[in-house]
Every structure is written in C-alpha cells, then in structure tokens.
Amino acid sequence: YGVLYVNRSFVVENHSSMPLHFMISHNLRRSACTELNFSLSNLSLKLFSSLLVPPASSTRVYLHVRTSAPPGASAKLDEPEKLQVDVSVSCHLIKDSHKLIRLSATCRPPHL
C-alpha cells in the first residue's frame, strides 16, 4: 500500500489509413482507495483520457497505479486484498470497436 506502480502498459494500434481517436477509461470509483491514471510517459504523469493515434502507427499507454489501504484495514493487516479494475478502450470512428482489459492484483501491506 502507498506505492506508485508504473511498470504496466498496453499498446493502442491503428491499422487504418486515417488517424483514429480512442477513448480510454476505467471502472474505479472516485472514492476508491486505489488511484489509476493513464499516461503517455513511464517516468512522469502526463494525464489524458482521449488519444489520437496517427495512421498505421501505435501508441503505448502507461498505467500509473497508486494503492492505499482501505479504511479500517489496520485490523486485517496480514490479509492480502484482491484488486480488479476494468480498463476500457474504444474508438468513436469504428462502430462496435471496444476492448476491455482486466487488471488484477493482490495488494499486501508492507513488511519489514
């Protein structure tokens, strides 16, 4: 908990001959203890929610995930918590173009 993870990414590819506009979102509530942001850089957070991919090219999207212990977690410090998040990628110009990426993790409290 309390750690920023940036070593996960996925690639959005455009195989068409025209630029395509992609929308990227996730299903975490704003009140969730875990924060998920999309970035175009692994080293710094460059936020976006829509992405324009040029023709016949691809763009890598980095996931910046910060985990936090849920309220009242001090009573269950030895039990790992399962985290599942759905990341949605859709293209407005292509009908029915929608991909779902399931992100799952096991969060454990820090130990010495």
Residue pairs with C-beta under 8 A, 6 or more apart in sequence:
1 67
1 68
1 69
1 73
1 107
1 109
1 110
2 66
2 67
2 68
2 69
2 110
3 66
3 67
4 64
4 65
4 66
5 63
5 64
5 65
5 66
5 67
6 39
6 42
6 43
6 62
6 63
6 64
6 65
7 42
8 62
8 63
8 65
8 103
9 42
9 60
9 61
9 62
9 63
10 60
10 61
10 63
10 87
10 89
10 101
11 58
11 59
11 60
11 61
12 22
12 24
12 51
12 53
12 58
12 59
12 60
12 61
12 89
13 53
13 57
13 58
14 20
14 53
14 54
14 55
14 56
14 57
14 58
15 56
16 55
16 56
16 94
17 55
17 56
18 55
18 93
19 52
19 53
19 54
19 55
20 52
20 53
20 91
20 93
20 94
21 50
21 51
21 52
21 91
21 92
21 93
22 50
22 51
22 52
22 53
22 89
22 90
22 91
23 49
23 50
23 51
23 88
23 89
23 90
23 91
23 92
24 38
24 48
24 49
24 50
24 51
24 61
24 87
24 88
24 89
25 49
25 87
25 88
26 36
26 85
26 86
26 87
26 88
27 85
27 86
27 88
28 34
28 35
28 36
28 85
33 67
33 68
33 69
33 70
33 71
34 65
34 66
34 67
34 68
34 83
34 85
34 107
35 65
35 66
35 68
36 63
36 64
36 65
36 85
36 87
36 103
37 45
37 47
37 63
37 64
38 47
38 48
38 49
38 61
38 62
38 63
38 64
39 45
39 46
39 47
39 48
39 61
39 62
39 63
39 64
40 46
40 48
40 59
40 60
40 61
40 62
41 62
42 62
45 64
51 59
51 61
53 59
63 87
63 103
65 103
65 105
67 83
67 105
67 107
69 109
70 81
73 81
73 109
77 109
78 109
80 106
80 107
80 108
81 106
81 107
81 108
82 104
82 105
82 106
82 107
83 103
83 104
83 105
83 106
83 107
84 102
84 103
84 104
85 102
85 103
85 104
86 100
86 101
86 102
86 103
87 100
87 101
87 102
87 103
88 98
88 99
88 100
88 101
89 98
89 99
89 100
89 101
90 97
90 98
90 99
91 97
